[in-house]
Amino acid sequence: MSRAKSPTCARLKCVFRSRVAAIVLLLAALPMVGVAGGFTAPGVPTRVDIVRSEGFMVFGSFGNAAGCTVGNQVFVRSEHPQYKAMFAMVVTAYVAKQKVSFYSGDCEAVTWYTTPAVTYNTVTGNESMTLSD
């Protein structure tokens, strides 16, 4: 004699399976978070440091686009083909209290500030910045 499954039990199994499927999809997507980087939040530069011959560091409310160990600071490498133009834009934004945002696709250490284990949002040769109001 076979037992008939109650409709309530069948519904609960369906709900359980759909929730498990959703959790699996979410966990599968987690490794992609922060890997590709992206644009920082637009922010007014509050400080600009020239770091030896390596580049310049911009401080402000930029968030943490690339998921580095330190947010709200963006380092622009001196090897960037538009390095001088970017520096001029940042200084202009600093003086005029205008917002800038950066595309940061990488987290790199800037050992002038701290140990190699600490990383900052970094703008390298194939990335950009914008100036806005």
Secondary structure, 3 states (H helix, E strand, C coil): CCCCCCHHHHHHHHHHHHHHHHHHHHHHHHHHCCCCCEECCCECCCEEEEECCCEEEEECCCCCCCCCCEEEEEEEECCCCCHHHHHHHHHHHHHHCCEEEEEECEEECCCCCCCCCCCEEEECCCCCEEEEC
